[in-house]
Amino acid sequence: MITTTPAMPPAIAAHPVAAAAAVQAVKPVKRITSASLMEGGRELEIEHSGRVYRLRITQLNKLILTA
């Protein structure tokens, strides 16, 4: 049985600089508890790009974000 190697290397191997940059760009997602975010309250306002959003805890203990 004769085996051959592919004529073209995989795309990641063909662009080692791009692959290295992609690995460096990956950062873990920051996690924060809702309790520490809300600081004992049930509602807070978040300003984003000039708009104010309201994050609140419902009676069923769910989070709702509204604009």
BADO-964740 format. One record per residue: residue number from 1; residue in three letters; x, y, z of N, C-alpha, C in turn. Coordinates in steps of 0.02 Angstrom, whole numbers, m for minus. Layout:
BADO-964740
   num   residu      n.u      n.v      n.w     ca.u     ca.v     ca.w      c.u      c.v      c.w
   NUM      ALA        X        Y        Z        X        Y        Z        X        Y        Z
...
This chain:
BADO-964740
   num   residu      n.u      n.v      n.w     ca.u     ca.v     ca.w      c.u      c.v      c.w
     1      MET       42      m58        0        0        0        0       44       62        0
     2      ILE       31      108      m45       70      170      m50       29      227      m20
     3      THR       61      265       25       27      324       52       64      385       29
     4      THR       26      437       19       56      500       m3       36      555       46
     5      THR       76      606       48       59      664       90       24      715       46
     6      PRO      m18      756       75      m54      806       35       m5      854        2
     7      ALA      m21      876      m58       21      923      m94       23      991      m61
     8      MET      m34     1012      m30      m39     1076        3      m45     1065       78
     9      PRO       m6     1100      119      m14     1092      191      m80     1122      214
    10      PRO     m103     1105      274     m165     1133      300     m162     1209      302
    11      ALA     m220     1241      299     m223     1314      297     m188     1346      356
    12      ILE     m194     1317      414     m161     1346      474      m86     1343      467
    13      ALA      m60     1289      439       13     1283      430       36     1331      375
    14      ALA       m7     1346      327       11     1390      272       16     1462      296
    15      HIS      m17     1480      351      m16     1548      377        1     1548      451
    16      PRO       63     1532      469       81     1526      540       73     1591      578
    17      VAL       85     1648      546       79     1712      581        6     1725      598
    18      ALA      m39     1712      551     m111     1722      563     m135     1675      617
    19      ALA     m112     1613      616     m132     1564      667     m107     1586      736
    20      ALA      m46     1610      741      m19     1633      805      m58     1693      831
    21      ALA      m76     1739      786     m114     1798      806     m183     1779      831
    22      ALA     m214     1729      799     m280     1707      820     m277     1676      890
    23      VAL     m225     1638      904     m218     1607      970     m206     1660     1023
    24      GLN     m167     1710     1009     m153     1763     1057     m215     1806     1069
    25      ALA     m259     1814     1019     m317     1857     1025     m371     1825     1068
    26      VAL     m370     1760     1078     m421     1726     1118     m408     1740     1192
    27      LYS     m457     1771     1224     m452     1785     1296     m511     1752     1330
    28      PRO     m501     1730     1391     m558     1699     1426     m613     1750     1438
    29      VAL     m674     1727     1437     m732     1770     1450     m734     1786     1524
    30      LYS     m742     1850     1540     m746     1871     1609     m814     1849     1638
    31      ARG     m813     1821     1698     m875     1798     1730     m883     1836     1796
    32      ILE     m943     1860     1808     m959     1895     1870    m1027     1869     1893
    33      THR    m1036     1862     1958    m1101     1838     1982    m1152     1894     1980
    34      SER    m1214     1876     1970    m1266     1927     1969    m1272     1960     2037
    35      ALA    m1259     1923     2091    m1263     1952     2158    m1212     2008     2167
    36      SER    m1151     1998     2143    m1101     2050     2150    m1115     2109     2103
    37      LEU    m1144     2095     2046    m1162     2148     1999    m1219     2190     2027
    38      MET    m1269     2158     2055    m1328     2193     2080    m1317     2224     2149
    39      GLU    m1266     2201     2186    m1249     2227     2252    m1309     2231     2299
    40      GLY    m1348     2177     2302    m1404     2174     2348    m1469     2203     2321
    41      GLY    m1465     2240     2266    m1526     2269     2237    m1558     2222     2188
    42      ARG    m1613     2244     2160    m1649     2202     2111    m1648     2234     2041
    43      GLU    m1617     2294     2036    m1619     2329     1973    m1557     2374     1968
    44      LEU    m1530     2381     1907    m1475     2428     1895    m1479     2454     1824
    45      GLU    m1446     2510     1812    m1444     2539     1746    m1374     2532     1717
    46      ILE    m1371     2517     1653    m1308     2509     1618    m1308     2558     1560
    47      GLU    m1258     2601     1556    m1252     2647     1500    m1206     2617     1448
    48      HIS    m1229     2616     1386    m1190     2587     1331    m1203     2627     1268
    49      SER    m1151     2656     1240    m1155     2694     1178    m1209     2748     1181
    50      GLY    m1213     2782     1236    m1261     2837     1242    m1332     2817     1260
    51      ARG    m1344     2752     1266    m1411     2728     1285    m1408     2699     1355
    52      VAL    m1464     2702     1390    m1468     2674     1457    m1511     2611     1454
    53      TYR    m1484     2557     1479    m1518     2492     1483    m1532     2477     1556
    54      ARG    m1586     2442     1569    m1604     2424     1637    m1601     2348     1644
    55      LEU    m1563     2326     1693    m1558     2254     1708    m1594     2243     1774
    56      ARG    m1642     2197     1773    m1678     2185     1836    m1690     2110     1847
    57      ILE    m1700     2094     1910    m1716     2025     1930    m1791     2021     1938
    58      THR    m1822     1973     1905    m1895     1966     1908    m1915     1927     1970
    59      GLN    m1981     1922     1981    m2008     1884     2038    m1991     1810     2032
    60      LEU    m1980     1786     1971    m1961     1716     1960    m1885     1707     1959
    61      ASN    m1849     1759     1982    m1776     1758     1987    m1741     1750     1919
    62      LYS    m1770     1779     1868    m1739     1782     1801    m1712     1852     1791
    63      LEU    m1664     1858     1744    m1637     1924     1727    m1669     1949     1663
    64      ILE    m1688     2013     1663    m1715     2045     1604    m1676     2108     1591
    65      LEU    m1654     2118     1529    m1619     2178     1508    m1663     2214     1457
    66      THR    m1681     2276     1473    m1724     2315     1428    m1690     2382     1413
    67      ALA    m1708     2411     1356    m1681     2476     1336    m1730     2530     1354
